[in-house]
Each structure stands twice: as structure tokens, then as C-alpha cells.
Amino acid sequence: MPAFPLTLPLPDGRLRPLAPGDLPALIAQLSVPRVAPWLAAVPQPFTPVEAEALLALAEDPAEGVRVLELDGEPRGCLRIAPALWYWLAPSLGGRGIMTRALGAAIAAHVAGGGAPLVATVREGNAASEALLLRLGFSRASRGRRMFFQATGRAEPCRDFHLTPEQWLVLNPPLRESGDFRLRPATARDAGLMALMLPRPGSAGAARWPRVEGIADFLETHRCRRPSTGLFVIEDDTRRSLGLVLLGRETALLVHPSLAGTAQETALRQAVAGLGPSDEAGCSG
């Protein structure tokens, strides 16, 4: 499984590993009353001792801790897994900066086969709740309490969850192959698939369902990781040319109108160039 990238470019900055030189700026940010009370593990005062502990945590690659750097300066921080948390310098709020940073981090996490994410928000933190909902997180139906070091007591909180599948539904990955692009197939493509299915008993027919099984097939093989699942192949005008199933093996259906044409040959060559995936993202 690919590691979480060390550096991620952003439209207005980048995410990068935490460095010792960042600590004075982060200490200042985590001492601001508008930031510290919302982070469970941040005591007050936040001293160099706690900052060194944060630096030690960030040295573990599994934690996915990254500094948000803007204009060459550390302006915030996030941890992508196993539990998501983040903060931004208060003066930069309301500009969509953290939405873009978290979106880039989540996309990289999902692309690397990362596990579902959970973020715990203290009651009253409306800005964080709105941010997570914009990104596609689901709000847990019931709250719970979590101990906050800044207050010294358990505070009412709510968990927000996001699975890789939720993220891919909201942010469908597009793949390019030559003159064609691939988008994840959805239930709306059932009619297209019915048009392309091979005759029962013909070569390759066993890999595909009968018409009555299309709905189940689309659900079973829907894209669950960026490089695996059932994709619709489109040209630059978004005309559907075929369907391709990417997983440990590659299977292709071509639109009947392309049979025997040069475009069918080009399509088959493009799909062959994709090669089998090394991820077991498809079943069935």
C-alpha cells in the first residue's frame, strides 16, 4: 500500500512534514483561546514540552501529521489518521484554506488505500461541523463525551465519519488513457451495460452478468478505490464507448457501434495499456 505522501501541493501552499523550526509558530497558534479549547489533546498552557511531544508524534509515518505551509510559514497542522484532527491560524479562517488542505489530504489517503476516517468535534464548534459536512462526512446520530486537557473535564462531542467509498462517490476519480477517459460506473449506467453485454456462451461472457443481474453487478463492482472497479470509457465529448472492469484482471465491453472500426482498435490498445491492478478492489 502506498505511503501517505510527504508533501502535497495546494493551490495556496503545501502540506509538508513537521520540522523543529515550526514549533514556535505552532506553540503560538495553540495558545490562542479561539483554537486550543477545540482540540482534546492540547493542554493550556501549551509549552515547548508539549510541542516536542507533537514533533515526536509527527515523526511516526503512520500518523500522517502534516504542517500547512502558506507563504513559506507554518499556518496550521493536520493529522489524517488514525483519527482526524486539524487547526488553522485564526486570522486565516473563512477563506476555504482548511477545506482545500483536508480535501487534498483525504484524496491522498483514499488513493493509498487508507482506512475510514473519524473526526470528533466538541459541541459548539459549528465551523468544524460545517467543514466536515462539506467534505462529505456523516454526523453520528448520538453524541459522546471526550476528555479535553484544556478544560480538565469530559466535554460533549459528536463523531463524524467518512469512508473511502463515500469520498469516491462524492469525488469520482477520472483516469486518462490516450484519447479516452474513464469514470466510475454508477447505477445510471445499467441501460448502457445492457446494450453492450455479450451473448450468453460467447467468448468472455462468463465474466459479465445476464441482463437481470446488472444492478447487482454494478453494486458489487462499483469503484471502491481509485484504480479498481467498473469504469465507463468516454471520448473527449463524453460519449460512452465501452465499459472496463479493472482489478486483478482487466475485462472490456465495447459499444456495438464501434465493432470493427479503428476506434475499437484504439480503445482496446488503450485499455491494454492500463494493465491489471495490484489492488483487490473488485469482487465477484
Secondary structure as a PSIPRED ss2 file (coil, helix, strand):
# PSIPRED VFORMAT (PSIPRED V4.0)

   1 M C   1.000  0.000  0.000
   2 P C   1.000  0.000  0.000
   3 A C   1.000  0.000  0.000
   4 F C   1.000  0.000  0.000
   5 P C   1.000  0.000  0.000
   6 L C   1.000  0.000  0.000
   7 T C   1.000  0.000  0.000
   8 L E   0.000  0.000  1.000
   9 P E   0.000  0.000  1.000
  10 L E   0.000  0.000  1.000
  11 P C   1.000  0.000  0.000
  12 D C   1.000  0.000  0.000
  13 G E   0.000  0.000  1.000
  14 R E   0.000  0.000  1.000
  15 L E   0.000  0.000  1.000
  16 R E   0.000  0.000  1.000
  17 P C   1.000  0.000  0.000
  18 L C   1.000  0.000  0.000
  19 A C   1.000  0.000  0.000
  20 P H   0.000  1.000  0.000
  21 G H   0.000  1.000  0.000
  22 D H   0.000  1.000  0.000
  23 L H   0.000  1.000  0.000
  24 P H   0.000  1.000  0.000
  25 A H   0.000  1.000  0.000
  26 L H   0.000  1.000  0.000
  27 I H   0.000  1.000  0.000
  28 A H   0.000  1.000  0.000
  29 Q H   0.000  1.000  0.000
  30 L C   1.000  0.000  0.000
  31 S C   1.000  0.000  0.000
  32 V C   1.000  0.000  0.000
  33 P C   1.000  0.000  0.000
  34 R C   1.000  0.000  0.000
  35 V C   1.000  0.000  0.000
  36 A H   0.000  1.000  0.000
  37 P H   0.000  1.000  0.000
  38 W H   0.000  1.000  0.000
  39 L C   1.000  0.000  0.000
  40 A C   1.000  0.000  0.000
  41 A C   1.000  0.000  0.000
  42 V C   1.000  0.000  0.000
  43 P C   1.000  0.000  0.000
  44 Q C   1.000  0.000  0.000
  45 P C   1.000  0.000  0.000
  46 F C   1.000  0.000  0.000
  47 T C   1.000  0.000  0.000
  48 P H   0.000  1.000  0.000
  49 V H   0.000  1.000  0.000
  50 E H   0.000  1.000  0.000
  51 A H   0.000  1.000  0.000
  52 E H   0.000  1.000  0.000
  53 A H   0.000  1.000  0.000
  54 L H   0.000  1.000  0.000
  55 L H   0.000  1.000  0.000
  56 A H   0.000  1.000  0.000
  57 L H   0.000  1.000  0.000
  58 A H   0.000  1.000  0.000
  59 E C   1.000  0.000  0.000
  60 D C   1.000  0.000  0.000
  61 P H   0.000  1.000  0.000
  62 A H   0.000  1.000  0.000
  63 E H   0.000  1.000  0.000
  64 G C   1.000  0.000  0.000
  65 V E   0.000  0.000  1.000
  66 R E   0.000  0.000  1.000
  67 V E   0.000  0.000  1.000
  68 L E   0.000  0.000  1.000
  69 E E   0.000  0.000  1.000
  70 L E   0.000  0.000  1.000
  71 D C   1.000  0.000  0.000
  72 G C   1.000  0.000  0.000
  73 E E   0.000  0.000  1.000
  74 P E   0.000  0.000  1.000
  75 R E   0.000  0.000  1.000
  76 G E   0.000  0.000  1.000
  77 C E   0.000  0.000  1.000
  78 L E   0.000  0.000  1.000
  79 R E   0.000  0.000  1.000
  80 I C   1.000  0.000  0.000
  81 A C   1.000  0.000  0.000
  82 P C   1.000  0.000  0.000
  83 A C   1.000  0.000  0.000
  84 L E   0.000  0.000  1.000
  85 W E   0.000  0.000  1.000
  86 Y E   0.000  0.000  1.000
  87 W E   0.000  0.000  1.000
  88 L E   0.000  0.000  1.000
  89 A C   1.000  0.000  0.000
  90 P H   0.000  1.000  0.000
  91 S H   0.000  1.000  0.000
  92 L H   0.000  1.000  0.000
  93 G C   1.000  0.000  0.000
  94 G C   1.000  0.000  0.000
  95 R C   1.000  0.000  0.000
  96 G C   1.000  0.000  0.000
  97 I H   0.000  1.000  0.000
  98 M H   0.000  1.000  0.000
  99 T H   0.000  1.000  0.000
 100 R H   0.000  1.000  0.000
 101 A H   0.000  1.000  0.000
 102 L H   0.000  1.000  0.000
 103 G H   0.000  1.000  0.000
 104 A H   0.000  1.000  0.000
 105 A H   0.000  1.000  0.000
 106 I H   0.000  1.000  0.000
 107 A H   0.000  1.000  0.000
 108 A H   0.000  1.000  0.000
 109 H H   0.000  1.000  0.000
 110 V H   0.000  1.000  0.000
 111 A H   0.000  1.000  0.000
 112 G C   1.000  0.000  0.000
 113 G C   1.000  0.000  0.000
 114 G C   1.000  0.000  0.000
 115 A C   1.000  0.000  0.000
 116 P C   1.000  0.000  0.000
 117 L E   0.000  0.000  1.000
 118 V E   0.000  0.000  1.000
 119 A E   0.000  0.000  1.000
 120 T E   0.000  0.000  1.000
 121 V E   0.000  0.000  1.000
 122 R E   0.000  0.000  1.000
 123 E C   1.000  0.000  0.000
 124 G C   1.000  0.000  0.000
 125 N C   1.000  0.000  0.000
 126 A H   0.000  1.000  0.000
 127 A H   0.000  1.000  0.000
 128 S H   0.000  1.000  0.000
 129 E H   0.000  1.000  0.000
 130 A H   0.000  1.000  0.000
 131 L H   0.000  1.000  0.000
 132 L H   0.000  1.000  0.000
 133 L H   0.000  1.000  0.000
 134 R H   0.000  1.000  0.000
 135 L H   0.000  1.000  0.000
 136 G C   1.000  0.000  0.000
 137 F C   1.000  0.000  0.000
 138 S E   0.000  0.000  1.000
 139 R E   0.000  0.000  1.000
 140 A C   1.000  0.000  0.000
 141 S C   1.000  0.000  0.000
 142 R C   1.000  0.000  0.000
 143 G C   1.000  0.000  0.000
 144 R E   0.000  0.000  1.000
 145 R E   0.000  0.000  1.000
 146 M E   0.000  0.000  1.000
 147 F E   0.000  0.000  1.000
 148 F E   0.000  0.000  1.000
 149 Q C   1.000  0.000  0.000
 150 A C   1.000  0.000  0.000
 151 T C   1.000  0.000  0.000
 152 G C   1.000  0.000  0.000
 153 R E   0.000  0.000  1.000
 154 A E   0.000  0.000  1.000
 155 E E   0.000  0.000  1.000
 156 P E   0.000  0.000  1.000
 157 C E   0.000  0.000  1.000
 158 R E   0.000  0.000  1.000
 159 D E   0.000  0.000  1.000
 160 F E   0.000  0.000  1.000
 161 H E   0.000  0.000  1.000
 162 L E   0.000  0.000  1.000
 163 T C   1.000  0.000  0.000
 164 P H   0.000  1.000  0.000
 165 E H   0.000  1.000  0.000
 166 Q H   0.000  1.000  0.000
 167 W H   0.000  1.000  0.000
 168 L H   0.000  1.000  0.000
 169 V H   0.000  1.000  0.000
 170 L H   0.000  1.000  0.000
 171 N C   1.000  0.000  0.000
 172 P C   1.000  0.000  0.000
 173 P C   1.000  0.000  0.000
 174 L C   1.000  0.000  0.000
 175 R E   0.000  0.000  1.000
 176 E E   0.000  0.000  1.000
 177 S E   0.000  0.000  1.000
 178 G C   1.000  0.000  0.000
 179 D C   1.000  0.000  0.000
 180 F E   0.000  0.000  1.000
 181 R E   0.000  0.000  1.000
 182 L E   0.000  0.000  1.000
 183 R E   0.000  0.000  1.000
 184 P E   0.000  0.000  1.000
 185 A C   1.000  0.000  0.000
 186 T C   1.000  0.000  0.000
 187 A H   0.000  1.000  0.000
 188 R H   0.000  1.000  0.000
 189 D H   0.000  1.000  0.000
 190 A H   0.000  1.000  0.000
 191 G H   0.000  1.000  0.000
 192 L H   0.000  1.000  0.000
 193 M H   0.000  1.000  0.000
 194 A H   0.000  1.000  0.000
 195 L H   0.000  1.000  0.000
 196 M H   0.000  1.000  0.000
 197 L C   1.000  0.000  0.000
 198 P C   1.000  0.000  0.000
 199 R C   1.000  0.000  0.000
 200 P C   1.000  0.000  0.000
 201 G C   1.000  0.000  0.000
 202 S C   1.000  0.000  0.000
 203 A C   1.000  0.000  0.000
 204 G C   1.000  0.000  0.000
 205 A H   0.000  1.000  0.000
 206 A H   0.000  1.000  0.000
 207 R H   0.000  1.000  0.000
 208 W C   1.000  0.000  0.000
 209 P C   1.000  0.000  0.000
 210 R C   1.000  0.000  0.000
 211 V H   0.000  1.000  0.000
 212 E H   0.000  1.000  0.000
 213 G H   0.000  1.000  0.000
 214 I H   0.000  1.000  0.000
 215 A H   0.000  1.000  0.000
 216 D H   0.000  1.000  0.000
 217 F H   0.000  1.000  0.000
 218 L H   0.000  1.000  0.000
 219 E H   0.000  1.000  0.000
 220 T H   0.000  1.000  0.000
 221 H C   1.000  0.000  0.000
 222 R C   1.000  0.000  0.000
 223 C C   1.000  0.000  0.000
 224 R C   1.000  0.000  0.000
 225 R E   0.000  0.000  1.000
 226 P C   1.000  0.000  0.000
 227 S C   1.000  0.000  0.000
 228 T E   0.000  0.000  1.000
 229 G E   0.000  0.000  1.000
 230 L E   0.000  0.000  1.000
 231 F E   0.000  0.000  1.000
 232 V E   0.000  0.000  1.000
 233 I E   0.000  0.000  1.000
 234 E E   0.000  0.000  1.000
 235 D C   1.000  0.000  0.000
 236 D C   1.000  0.000  0.000
 237 T C   1.000  0.000  0.000
 238 R C   1.000  0.000  0.000
 239 R C   1.000  0.000  0.000
 240 S E   0.000  0.000  1.000
 241 L E   0.000  0.000  1.000
 242 G E   0.000  0.000  1.000
 243 L E   0.000  0.000  1.000
 244 V E   0.000  0.000  1.000
 245 L E   0.000  0.000  1.000
 246 L E   0.000  0.000  1.000
 247 G C   1.000  0.000  0.000
 248 R C   1.000  0.000  0.000
 249 E C   1.000  0.000  0.000
 250 T E   0.000  0.000  1.000
 251 A E   0.000  0.000  1.000
 252 L E   0.000  0.000  1.000
 253 L E   0.000  0.000  1.000
 254 V E   0.000  0.000  1.000
 255 H C   1.000  0.000  0.000
 256 P H   0.000  1.000  0.000
 257 S H   0.000  1.000  0.000
 258 L H   0.000  1.000  0.000
 259 A C   1.000  0.000  0.000
 260 G C   1.000  0.000  0.000
 261 T C   1.000  0.000  0.000
 262 A H   0.000  1.000  0.000
 263 Q H   0.000  1.000  0.000
 264 E H   0.000  1.000  0.000
 265 T H   0.000  1.000  0.000
 266 A H   0.000  1.000  0.000
 267 L H   0.000  1.000  0.000
 268 R H   0.000  1.000  0.000
 269 Q H   0.000  1.000  0.000
 270 A H   0.000  1.000  0.000
 271 V H   0.000  1.000  0.000
 272 A H   0.000  1.000  0.000
 273 G H   0.000  1.000  0.000
 274 L H   0.000  1.000  0.000
 275 G C   1.000  0.000  0.000
 276 P C   1.000  0.000  0.000
 277 S C   1.000  0.000  0.000
 278 D C   1.000  0.000  0.000
 279 E C   1.000  0.000  0.000
 280 A C   1.000  0.000  0.000
 281 G C   1.000  0.000  0.000
 282 C C   1.000  0.000  0.000
 283 S C   1.000  0.000  0.000
 284 G C   1.000  0.000  0.000
